[in-house]
Amino acid sequence: MDIAALKQHDTGFKTAYDSGSGYELTIKLMDLFVICPRKRQRKQQYKRFVKYLASRGITLSIISRKHDKNNIN
């Protein structure tokens, strides 16, 4: 479900995921929360998802309002 939602949101992600090529996606936490809802709006809620994508060569960087904009997960 999260994969399908991100594919709709970002065509570059869709292409990379489908082809198995590397990709970097930087997204604000509040935007990711709308696209891929979780129980709470916290970066920690996406840890497994970020790890899974990393195993497929995709880097998902989440920017939080509360933290430094360079704080990448």
Beta strands, then each sheet from edge to edge (+ up, - down):
strand 1: 23-28
strand 2: 58-63
sheet 1: 1+ 2+
end
